[in-house]
Structures are given as structure tokens and as C-alpha cells.
Amino acid sequence: MPADLRTLDESELPQLASELRAELIDAVSHTGGHLGAGLGVVELTVALHYVFNTPDDRLIWDVGHQAYPHKILTGRRDRIRTLRQEGGLSGFTRRA
């Protein structure tokens, strides 16, 4: 969760990004979908959640698959492997 992420020391963020990247690769390899956009914003996603007071500060993603790392960090890690499946986690974003 973003609040937990903000308690990390800045030196721990690269490790978190690495773990997030591995989780994303594993999830998309099972469900299919676009991988490049999500991988391209892993460090950015970690940094945004570290610096800004999310969810009070809102983030806007260009396309849904850029938001996959965000979904993992915001409490939907347990559902990320249901992307692109009936009744699963939406691959698209929507305003909260």
C-alpha cells in the first residue's frame, strides 16, 4: 500500500521496483496483455507513490496497461492475475 511504501528508506526503493517488475512480468505472462507500458513506468510509479500522498493526491495514467504497477501497489496484487479474465480485475482505468 502507498502509505507503507512511504515508510521505506529511499535506498530501499530500487529493490521494491525490482520486485514490482518481477510481479508484473509473472502476472502478464499468465494472463496475456501489454507488458511494455507497465514495465516502462515501474520506477515512476514507485516514485509517484513515494512522493505524493496517494490516494488523496490523484494520479492519471495515459493508458490502462501503464497502471498495472499502480494496481499492484494499491492493494490489488492478489487480483492482478485475473486481468483480462471474466469477472477479473479490469485492465482499464477509471476515475475514483
MDTraj code that builds the backbone (N, CA, C; nanometers):
import mdtraj as md
import numpy as np

residues = "MET PRO ALA ASP LEU ARG THR LEU ASP GLU SER GLU LEU PRO GLN LEU ALA SER GLU LEU ARG ALA GLU LEU ILE ASP ALA VAL SER HIS THR GLY GLY HIS LEU GLY ALA GLY LEU GLY VAL VAL GLU LEU THR VAL ALA LEU HIS TYR VAL PHE ASN THR PRO ASP ASP ARG LEU ILE TRP ASP VAL GLY HIS GLN ALA TYR PRO HIS LYS ILE LEU THR GLY ARG ARG ASP ARG ILE ARG THR LEU ARG GLN GLU GLY GLY LEU SER GLY PHE THR ARG ARG ALA".split()
xyz = np.array([
    [0.0845, -0.1171, 0.0000],
    [0.0000, 0.0000, 0.0000],
    [0.0898, 0.1246, 0.0000],
    [0.0424, 0.2314, -0.0614],
    [0.1245, 0.3527, -0.0706],
    [0.1712, 0.4073, 0.0643],
    [0.0874, 0.4017, 0.1667],
    [0.1294, 0.4531, 0.2974],
    [0.2478, 0.3720, 0.3507],
    [0.2457, 0.2410, 0.3306],
    [0.3573, 0.1560, 0.3722],
    [0.4819, 0.1863, 0.2904],
    [0.4627, 0.2104, 0.1623],
    [0.5745, 0.2421, 0.0736],
    [0.6467, 0.3673, 0.1223],
    [0.5719, 0.4648, 0.1695],
    [0.6324, 0.5912, 0.2137],
    [0.7134, 0.5770, 0.3425],
    [0.7006, 0.4650, 0.4119],
    [0.7810, 0.4434, 0.5327],
    [0.9181, 0.3843, 0.4995],
    [0.9361, 0.3399, 0.3760],
    [1.0645, 0.2828, 0.3349],
    [1.1711, 0.3911, 0.3263],
    [1.2938, 0.3500, 0.3468],
    [1.4059, 0.4385, 0.3220],
    [1.4234, 0.4496, 0.1705],
    [1.4651, 0.5655, 0.1260],
    [1.4821, 0.5875, -0.0179],
    [1.5742, 0.4828, -0.0815],
    [1.6717, 0.4348, -0.0064],
    [1.7653, 0.3347, -0.0597],
    [1.6975, 0.1995, -0.0858],
    [1.5789, 0.1774, -0.0282],
    [1.5060, 0.0519, -0.0469],
    [1.4164, 0.0528, -0.1709],
    [1.3968, 0.1691, -0.2313],
    [1.3050, 0.1804, -0.3442],
    [1.3481, 0.1011, -0.4676],
    [1.4778, 0.0971, -0.5017],
    [1.5158, 0.0142, -0.6175],
    [1.4799, -0.1337, -0.5997],
    [1.4935, -0.1855, -0.4785],
    [1.4562, -0.3250, -0.4525],
    [1.3058, -0.3438, -0.4699],
    [1.2271, -0.2492, -0.4201],
    [1.0822, -0.2557, -0.4378],
    [1.0471, -0.2536, -0.5864],
    [1.1117, -0.1666, -0.6627],
    [1.0865, -0.1588, -0.8069],
    [1.1209, -0.2912, -0.8745],
    [1.2288, -0.3531, -0.8338],
    [1.2687, -0.4819, -0.8905],
    [1.1644, -0.5896, -0.8609],
    [1.1150, -0.5927, -0.7383],
    [1.0122, -0.6901, -0.7001],
    [0.8821, -0.6634, -0.7754],
    [0.8477, -0.5371, -0.7899],
    [0.7270, -0.4985, -0.8623],
    [0.7378, -0.5402, -1.0090],
    [0.8533, -0.5194, -1.0680],
    [0.8765, -0.5584, -1.2073],
    [0.8607, -0.7101, -1.2236],
    [0.9184, -0.7868, -1.1331],
    [0.9076, -0.9330, -1.1397],
    [0.7623, -0.9776, -1.1259],
    [0.6896, -0.9161, -1.0358],
    [0.5477, -0.9484, -1.0165],
    [0.4679, -0.9184, -1.1430],
    [0.4951, -0.8057, -1.2041],
    [0.4254, -0.7653, -1.3258],
    [0.4546, -0.8627, -1.4402],
    [0.5804, -0.8972, -1.4584],
    [0.6174, -0.9917, -1.5648],
    [0.5482, -1.1259, -1.5432],
    [0.5488, -1.1737, -1.4204],
    [0.4858, -1.3016, -1.3905],
    [0.3355, -1.2961, -1.4174],
    [0.2704, -1.1907, -1.3729],
    [0.1253, -1.1788, -1.3900],
    [0.0868, -1.1725, -1.5373],
    [0.1536, -1.0872, -1.6131],
    [0.1178, -1.0707, -1.7546],
    [0.1552, -1.1947, -1.8354],
    [0.2568, -1.2681, -1.7924],
    [0.2913, -1.3913, -1.8641],
    [0.1813, -1.4963, -1.8493],
    [0.1025, -1.4873, -1.7428],
    [-0.0080, -1.5809, -1.7223],
    [-0.1370, -1.5344, -1.7889],
    [-0.1613, -1.4045, -1.7881],
    [-0.2896, -1.3530, -1.8361],
    [-0.2843, -1.3009, -1.9782],
    [-0.1662, -1.2707, -2.0268],
    [-0.1536, -1.2048, -2.1563],
    [-0.1763, -1.0558, -2.1396],
    [-0.1507, -0.9829, -2.2427],
    [-0.1711, -0.8388, -2.2368],
    [-0.0439, -0.7635, -2.2676],
    [-0.0523, -0.6350, -2.2521],
    [0.0589, -0.5461, -2.2844],
    [0.1531, -0.5355, -2.1654],
    [0.2783, -0.5602, -2.1892],
    [0.3776, -0.5608, -2.0827],
    [0.4658, -0.4370, -2.0846],
    [0.4998, -0.3881, -2.2035],
    [0.5977, -0.2802, -2.2173],
    [0.5619, -0.1532, -2.1438],
    [0.4373, -0.1098, -2.1551],
    [0.3982, 0.0166, -2.0921],
    [0.4098, 0.0089, -1.9402],
    [0.3683, -0.1029, -1.8829],
    [0.3783, -0.1192, -1.7385],
    [0.5220, -0.1250, -1.6909],
    [0.6054, -0.1984, -1.7646],
    [0.7469, -0.2063, -1.7277],
    [0.8145, -0.0708, -1.7394],
    [0.7707, 0.0082, -1.8353],
    [0.8310, 0.1393, -1.8571],
    [0.8021, 0.2403, -1.7484],
    [0.7029, 0.2112, -1.6647],
    [0.6671, 0.3083, -1.5603],
    [0.6823, 0.2528, -1.4184],
    [0.7527, 0.1420, -1.4022],
    [0.7681, 0.0836, -1.2679],
    [0.8348, 0.1823, -1.1726],
    [0.9519, 0.2343, -1.2092],
    [1.0218, 0.3284, -1.1199],
    [0.9407, 0.4560, -1.1004],
    [0.8780, 0.5026, -1.2076],
    [0.7931, 0.6218, -1.1983],
    [0.6782, 0.5983, -1.1014],
    [0.6151, 0.4826, -1.1097],
    [0.5032, 0.4502, -1.0215],
    [0.5475, 0.4483, -0.8757],
    [0.6592, 0.3836, -0.8486],
    [0.7123, 0.3795, -0.7119],
    [0.7421, 0.5213, -0.6636],
    [0.8062, 0.6008, -0.7475],
    [0.8414, 0.7381, -0.7093],
    [0.7177, 0.8234, -0.6837],
    [0.6174, 0.8124, -0.7687],
    [0.4954, 0.8920, -0.7502],
    [0.4268, 0.8586, -0.6184],
    [0.4179, 0.7293, -0.5885],
    [0.3542, 0.6894, -0.4626],
    [0.4405, 0.7240, -0.3413],
    [0.5699, 0.7337, -0.3592],
    [0.6608, 0.7696, -0.2508],
    [0.6531, 0.9189, -0.2200],
    [0.6432, 1.0001, -0.3230],
    [0.6481, 1.1457, -0.3081],
    [0.5110, 1.2060, -0.2794],
    [0.4094, 1.1567, -0.3487],
    [0.2764, 1.2153, -0.3336],
    [0.1942, 1.1389, -0.2312],
    [0.0948, 1.2058, -0.1763],
    [0.0087, 1.1486, -0.0736],
    [-0.1104, 1.0788, -0.1397],
    [-0.0806, 0.9701, -0.2081],
    [-0.1885, 0.8944, -0.2708],
    [-0.2603, 0.8141, -0.1636],
    [-0.3884, 0.7983, -0.1695],
    [-0.4805, 0.8296, -0.2769],
    [-0.5386, 0.9713, -0.2737],
    [-0.5029, 1.0510, -0.1731],
    [-0.5560, 1.1880, -0.1697],
    [-0.5077, 1.2687, -0.2896],
    [-0.3808, 1.2538, -0.3247],
    [-0.3288, 1.3136, -0.4477],
    [-0.3577, 1.2134, -0.5593],
    [-0.4253, 1.2572, -0.6604],
    [-0.4676, 1.1659, -0.7669],
    [-0.3635, 1.1546, -0.8767],
    [-0.3557, 1.0365, -0.9328],
    [-0.2655, 1.0087, -1.0441],
    [-0.3491, 0.9813, -1.1685],
    [-0.2979, 1.0225, -1.2826],
    [-0.3649, 0.9968, -1.4101],
    [-0.2682, 0.9188, -1.4982],
    [-0.3156, 0.8087, -1.5512],
    [-0.2352, 0.7247, -1.6395],
    [-0.2844, 0.7423, -1.7824],
    [-0.1920, 0.7376, -1.8762],
    [-0.2238, 0.7569, -2.0171],
    [-0.3068, 0.6415, -2.0722],
    [-0.2670, 0.5205, -2.0422],
    [-0.3386, 0.4011, -2.0881],
    [-0.3478, 0.3014, -1.9733],
    [-0.4457, 0.2133, -1.9807],
    [-0.4701, 0.1195, -1.8719],
    [-0.3526, 0.0318, -1.8357],
    [-0.2786, -0.0162, -1.9365],
    [-0.1697, -0.1083, -1.9032],
    [-0.0507, -0.0370, -1.8396],
    [-0.0460, 0.0964, -1.8444],
    [0.0545, 0.1692, -1.7660],
    [0.0212, 0.1611, -1.6175],
    [-0.1044, 0.1373, -1.5862],
    [-0.1494, 0.1374, -1.4469],
    [-0.1317, 0.0024, -1.3776],
    [-0.0845, -0.1000, -1.4468],
    [-0.0686, -0.2303, -1.3827],
    [0.0207, -0.2235, -1.2585],
    [0.1382, -0.1585, -1.2630],
    [0.2187, -0.1491, -1.1404],
    [0.1449, -0.0733, -1.0291],
    [0.0716, 0.0295, -1.0676],
    [-0.0086, 0.1062, -0.9715],
    [-0.1125, 0.0153, -0.9050],
    [-0.1765, -0.0686, -0.9827],
    [-0.2776, -0.1589, -0.9271],
    [-0.2151, -0.2555, -0.8272],
    [-0.0955, -0.3039, -0.8571],
    [-0.0272, -0.3944, -0.7648],
    [0.0048, -0.3223, -0.6339],
    [0.0524, -0.1988, -0.6433],
    [0.0913, -0.1231, -0.5235],
    [-0.0273, -0.0742, -0.4412],
    [-0.1451, -0.0697, -0.5007],
    [-0.2603, -0.0125, -0.4306],
    [-0.3603, -0.1186, -0.3862],
    [-0.3087, -0.2327, -0.3476],
    [-0.3926, -0.3328, -0.2837],
    [-0.4613, -0.4310, -0.3758],
    [-0.4223, -0.4348, -0.5016],
    [-0.4862, -0.5285, -0.5934],
    [-0.3898, -0.6362, -0.6429],
    [-0.2825, -0.6533, -0.5685],
    [-0.1825, -0.7539, -0.6064],
    [-0.2441, -0.8935, -0.6130],
    [-0.3325, -0.9235, -0.5201],
    [-0.3940, -1.0559, -0.5167],
    [-0.4857, -1.0814, -0.6359],
    [-0.5273, -0.9744, -0.7057],
    [-0.6176, -0.9904, -0.8206],
    [-0.5491, -0.9632, -0.9543],
    [-0.4219, -0.9269, -0.9545],
    [-0.3556, -0.8873, -1.0787],
    [-0.3515, -1.0028, -1.1791],
    [-0.3539, -1.1252, -1.1321],
    [-0.3526, -1.2396, -1.2238],
    [-0.4907, -1.2704, -1.2809],
    [-0.5880, -1.1879, -1.2490],
    [-0.7216, -1.2040, -1.3075],
    [-0.7459, -1.1032, -1.4196],
    [-0.6433, -1.0260, -1.4565],
    [-0.6568, -0.9317, -1.5679],
    [-0.7012, -1.0058, -1.6931],
    [-0.7863, -0.9415, -1.7701],
    [-0.8318, -0.9946, -1.8985],
    [-0.9100, -1.1244, -1.8832],
    [-0.9662, -1.1488, -1.7649],
    [-1.0492, -1.2661, -1.7420],
    [-1.1873, -1.2200, -1.6986],
    [-1.2878, -1.2976, -1.7344],
    [-1.4243, -1.2624, -1.6967],
    [-1.4351, -1.2513, -1.5448],
    [-1.4885, -1.1391, -1.4992],
    [-1.5026, -1.1141, -1.3565],
    [-1.3734, -1.0727, -1.2887],
    [-1.2670, -1.0601, -1.3658],
    [-1.1365, -1.0265, -1.3096],
    [-1.1135, -0.8773, -1.2995],
    [-0.9953, -0.8436, -1.2585],
    [-0.9524, -0.7051, -1.2453],
    [-0.9519, -0.6394, -1.3824],
    [-1.0072, -0.5210, -1.3906],
    [-1.0140, -0.4506, -1.5181],
    [-0.8751, -0.4088, -1.5642],
    [-0.8506, -0.4222, -1.6917],
    [-0.7256, -0.3748, -1.7499],
    [-0.7281, -0.2258, -1.7775],
    [-0.8441, -0.1662, -1.7616],
    [-0.8605, -0.0238, -1.7886],
    [-0.8637, 0.0547, -1.6583],
    [-0.8426, 0.1834, -1.6697],
    [-0.8511, 0.2703, -1.5525],
    [-0.9874, 0.3370, -1.5495],
    [-1.0247, 0.3829, -1.4315],
    [-1.1452, 0.4640, -1.4184],
    [-1.1239, 0.5591, -1.3028],
    [-1.1889, 0.6719, -1.3116],
    [-1.1716, 0.7713, -1.2067],
    [-1.2306, 0.7217, -1.0767],
    [-1.1584, 0.7421, -0.9704],
    [-1.2068, 0.7016, -0.8377],
    [-1.2725, 0.8195, -0.7697],
])
top = md.Topology()
chain = top.add_chain()
for i, resn in enumerate(residues, 1):
    res = top.add_residue(resn, chain, resSeq=i)
    for name in ("N", "CA", "C"):
        top.add_atom(name, md.element.get_by_symbol(name[0]), res)
traj = md.Trajectory(xyz[None], top)
